[in-house]
Amino acid sequence: MDLYIDKEQSTPIYRQITMQITKMVQDGILNPGDKLPAERALADSLGIARGTIKKAYMELASNKVIEITQGRGSFVSSEHEIQSEGRKEQAVALIEEVLDQLTRLRFEDREIQNLMQIIMMERKSRQLNLSIATVDCNPESLEIFHRQLSYISKITIHDYLLDDIVNDPHAAESLKVYDLILTTTTHYAELTGLLPESREKIFQAAVAPNYQTIIDLASIREQSRVGIICESRIFERIIRQRLRSLGIFSGKIRTLTYQKAARIGEFLSDKDIIIIPPDGAAHLSAYANELEEYTRGGGSIINFVYQMERGSLIYIEQQISRLMEAGR
């Protein structure tokens, strides 16, 4: 038998063994009447105590997966179906394994709970589709919400630029239809003032560059020739302000907007580093050859990735979960 033991898991080793042998029987890898290795031989091959194998075999026998015959050994049960007495134990072991993996990915307990609850609500309410409006002053920042909430299949996100809401006399009425309205901390006060009737639906998120972006920005030297390629001048100002606040770079920066991307070859010719939004590569797909040639020649591209801070994301996930549970 080809068994794998992970001693770092919180799932007890004997349970790992019972789960794997049970699955082998269910999948037809082990057939009724097949003899299992002797306890001592299996323990030696796995580098574990014989008592652990004995405990696993006893549980398998209790669940009618195997039969233990004194003096002859342990055999796969001749019954046609594995009985389900051990279902809960198997479920607990599977859940513990998933929790171990999520913990290794550095998810906090509250995040795991939110994810589990959202997924359960999605399974229960297949027809439910939450409608979410996102509001910010520039299109690049609106991408944050799409990227970090994309794992939830039962939501629809519609983007609004803040200036459009300010200039639209019917905006307050249009936004009433949404279940949630998300914005950044910077614009929360202004938006709640513009949409007083929807105030209870409006939630703010603190946003900041992610860790990798900070590391990449810190690599910029003072003598570097830096350029920004983006859609809006507002996002350009955000990048400039962030560089100043970090004290990383105070040199001259030139900017190329997507609208003038046809000039990208000329723009790249005298730049050591360019900074683009996370969706920049998609917007510049028509100029992929120019960008590839630029990096081959030693140029560096920094993706300026803004994201919701963990506390804000957890809170927003809780609101989505609450709405799903209530069925709106």
C-alpha positions in Angstrom: 0.0 0.0 0.0 1.2 3.5 -0.9 0.4 5.5 2.2 1.6 9.1 2.9 1.9 10.4 6.4 2.2 14.1 7.2 3.5 14.5 10.7 3.0 18.3 10.7 -0.8 17.9 10.3 -3.0 18.3 13.3 -5.0 15.3 12.0 -3.8 12.3 14.1 -1.6 9.9 12.1 -3.9 6.9 12.8 -6.8 8.9 11.2 -4.7 9.7 8.2 -4.1 6.0 7.7 -7.8 5.1 8.2 -8.9 7.7 5.7 -6.4 6.6 3.0 -7.2 2.9 3.4 -10.9 3.6 3.3 -10.5 5.6 0.1 -8.4 2.8 -1.5 -11.3 0.4 -0.8 -13.9 2.8 -2.1 -11.9 3.4 -5.3 -11.3 -0.3 -5.9 -7.6 -0.1 -5.3 -8.1 -2.6 -2.5 -10.6 -5.4 -3.1 -12.6 -7.6 -0.7 -10.3 -10.3 0.6 -7.0 -8.4 0.0 -4.6 -8.8 2.9 -3.2 -5.7 4.6 0.4 -5.5 5.7 1.2 -6.8 9.2 1.1 -4.0 11.9 4.8 -4.2 12.6 5.8 -4.3 8.9 3.6 -1.3 8.1 4.8 0.7 11.1 8.5 0.1 10.2 7.9 1.2 6.6 6.2 4.4 7.7 8.6 5.1 10.5 5.9 5.2 13.2 4.9 3.3 16.3 3.2 -0.1 15.9 0.5 1.0 18.3 -0.5 3.7 15.8 -1.1 1.1 13.1 -3.0 -1.1 15.6 -5.3 1.8 16.5 -5.9 2.5 12.8 -6.7 -1.1 12.1 -9.1 -1.3 15.0 -11.0 1.7 13.8 -11.2 0.3 10.3 -12.5 -3.0 11.7 -15.1 -1.0 13.8 -16.2 0.7 10.6 -16.5 -2.7 8.8 -13.8 -1.6 6.3 -11.5 -4.6 7.2 -11.8 -7.8 9.1 -9.1 -8.8 11.7 -8.7 -12.6 12.0 -6.6 -13.8 14.9 -3.5 -15.6 13.7 -4.2 -14.9 10.0 -4.0 -11.1 9.7 -6.2 -8.2 8.5 -8.2 -8.4 5.3 -10.5 -6.0 3.4 -14.0 -6.7 4.4 -16.1 -9.0 2.2 -19.2 -6.8 2.7 -20.3 -5.1 -0.5 -20.5 -1.6 0.9 -18.5 0.2 3.6 -20.7 1.1 6.4 -20.9 4.7 7.5 -20.3 4.6 11.3 -17.0 6.5 10.8 -18.4 9.3 8.6 -18.1 11.9 11.3 -14.6 10.9 12.1 -13.7 11.1 8.4 -15.4 14.5 8.1 -13.5 15.9 11.1 -10.3 14.7 9.7 -11.0 16.3 6.3 -12.0 19.6 8.0 -8.8 19.6 10.1 -6.7 19.0 7.0 -8.3 21.9 5.2 -7.9 24.1 8.3 -4.2 23.1 8.4 -3.7 24.1 4.8 -5.5 27.5 5.3 -3.4 28.2 8.4 -0.3 27.5 6.4 -1.6 30.1 3.9 -1.7 32.6 6.8 -5.5 32.9 7.0 -6.7 34.1 10.4 -9.6 32.2 12.2 -12.0 35.0 11.4 -11.1 35.0 7.7 -11.6 31.2 7.6 -15.0 31.5 9.3 -16.1 34.2 6.8 -15.0 32.1 3.8 -16.7 29.0 5.1 -19.9 30.9 5.8 -20.0 32.6 2.5 -19.4 29.3 0.6 -22.2 27.6 2.6 -24.6 30.5 1.9 -23.8 30.3 -1.8 -24.5 26.5 -1.8 -27.9 27.1 0.0 -29.0 30.0 -2.2 -28.1 29.1 -5.7 -30.4 31.8 -7.2 -29.2 34.6 -4.9 -27.1 37.2 -6.6 -26.1 40.2 -4.5 -25.7 43.5 -6.3 -22.7 45.7 -5.2 -21.8 49.2 -6.3 -18.2 50.3 -5.9 -17.3 54.0 -5.9 -13.9 55.7 -6.1 -12.3 58.7 -7.8 -10.3 56.6 -10.4 -10.9 53.4 -12.4 -7.6 51.8 -11.3 -8.7 51.8 -7.6 -12.1 50.3 -8.5 -10.2 47.2 -9.7 -9.3 46.5 -6.1 -12.8 45.4 -5.2 -13.2 43.1 -8.3 -9.8 41.4 -7.6 -10.3 40.7 -3.9 -14.0 39.7 -4.1 -13.8 37.7 -7.3 -13.9 34.4 -5.4 -17.5 35.0 -4.5 -19.5 33.8 -7.5 -22.9 35.1 -6.3 -22.2 38.8 -6.5 -22.4 41.3 -9.3 -20.2 44.4 -9.0 -20.9 47.7 -10.8 -18.3 50.5 -10.9 -19.0 54.2 -10.4 -16.6 57.1 -10.6 -17.2 59.6 -7.8 -17.3 62.6 -10.2 -20.2 60.9 -12.1 -22.2 60.6 -8.9 -21.4 64.2 -7.9 -22.6 65.5 -11.3 -25.6 63.2 -11.7 -28.8 64.5 -10.0 -30.4 61.1 -10.2 -27.4 59.2 -8.7 -29.0 58.8 -5.3 -32.1 57.1 -6.8 -30.0 54.9 -9.1 -27.8 53.6 -6.2 -30.8 52.7 -4.0 -31.1 49.4 -5.8 -27.8 48.0 -4.6 -27.4 45.7 -1.6 -24.0 47.1 -0.7 -22.1 50.2 -1.7 -18.3 50.0 -1.2 -15.8 52.8 -1.3 -12.4 53.7 0.1 -11.9 55.4 3.4 -10.8 58.6 1.5 -14.3 59.1 0.0 -16.6 57.6 2.7 -17.6 60.9 4.3 -18.3 62.6 0.9 -20.2 59.6 -0.4 -22.5 59.3 2.7 -23.2 63.0 2.3 -24.2 62.5 -1.3 -26.3 59.4 -0.6 -27.9 60.0 2.8 -30.8 57.5 2.1 -28.3 54.7 1.4 -26.0 55.5 4.3 -26.6 52.1 6.0 -25.5 50.3 2.9 -22.3 52.2 2.4 -19.1 50.5 3.8 -15.6 51.9 3.6 -12.3 50.0 3.0 -8.8 51.1 4.0 -6.5 50.5 1.0 -2.8 50.4 0.7 -0.1 49.0 -1.6 0.6 45.3 -0.9 3.9 44.1 0.5 5.4 43.1 -2.8 4.7 46.6 -4.2 6.5 48.2 -1.3 9.5 46.0 -1.9 9.5 46.8 -5.6 9.2 50.5 -5.0 12.1 50.4 -2.5 14.3 49.0 -5.2 14.1 52.3 -7.1 17.4 54.2 -7.0 17.5 58.0 -6.9 19.3 58.1 -10.3 16.7 55.8 -11.9 14.6 57.1 -14.9 11.0 56.3 -13.9 7.8 56.4 -15.9 4.2 55.7 -15.0 1.7 54.2 -17.5 -2.0 54.4 -16.3 -5.5 55.4 -17.2 -6.1 58.4 -15.0 -4.1 61.3 -13.7 -5.6 60.7 -10.3 -3.9 57.3 -10.1 -0.6 58.9 -11.2 -0.9 61.3 -8.2 -1.5 58.4 -5.9 1.7 56.7 -7.0 3.7 60.0 -6.7 2.3 60.6 -3.2 3.1 57.1 -2.1 6.7 57.4 -3.3 7.0 60.7 -1.4 5.5 59.4 1.8 7.8 56.4 1.8 10.8 58.7 1.1 11.8 56.2 -1.7 12.3 58.4 -4.7 12.2 62.2 -5.3 13.4 62.3 -8.9 11.5 63.3 -12.1 8.7 61.0 -13.2 7.0 61.1 -16.6 3.6 59.7 -17.3 1.9 58.1 -20.3 -1.8 57.5 -20.3 -3.6 54.7 -22.0 -5.1 57.1 -24.4 -1.6 57.9 -25.8 -0.3 54.3 -25.6 0.6 54.5 -29.4 3.7 56.4 -28.2 4.8 53.6 -25.9 7.9 52.8 -27.8 9.3 56.3 -27.6 8.2 56.5 -24.0 10.0 53.4 -22.9 13.2 54.2 -24.8 14.7 56.3 -22.0 13.2 54.7 -18.9 14.9 52.2 -16.5 11.6 51.5 -14.6 8.0 51.9 -15.4 5.1 51.6 -12.9 1.7 50.3 -14.0 -1.6 49.4 -12.3 -2.5 45.6 -11.8 -4.6 45.6 -14.9 -2.0 47.5 -16.9 -0.8 44.5 -18.9 -4.3 43.8 -20.1 -4.9 47.4 -21.2 -1.5 47.4 -23.0 -1.9 43.9 -24.6 -1.7 45.5 -28.1 1.8 46.6 -27.1 3.0 43.3 -25.6 5.9 43.1 -28.0 7.2 46.6 -27.0 7.0 45.7 -23.3 8.7 42.4 -23.9 11.5 44.1 -25.8 11.8 46.7 -23.0 12.3 44.0 -20.3 14.7 42.0 -22.5 16.8 45.2 -22.7 17.0 45.4 -18.9 14.0 47.6 -18.2 11.9 46.8 -15.1 8.1 46.8 -14.7 6.5 47.4 -11.3 2.9 46.5 -10.8 1.5 49.0 -8.3 -1.0 46.7 -6.6 -3.4 48.4 -4.2 -5.5 46.2 -2.0 -8.0 46.3 0.8 -6.3 45.9 4.2 -7.1 42.7 6.0 -9.4 44.1 8.6 -11.5 46.0 6.0 -11.8 42.9 3.8 -12.9 40.7 6.7 -15.6 43.2 7.7 -16.9 43.5 4.1 -16.9 39.7 3.8 -19.0 39.6 7.0 -21.6 42.0 5.5 -21.8 39.9 2.3 -22.3 36.8 4.4 -25.0 38.5 6.5 -26.9 39.5 3.4 -26.6 36.0 1.9 -27.8 34.4 5.2 -30.8 36.8 5.3 -31.6 36.1 1.7 -31.8 39.8 1.3 
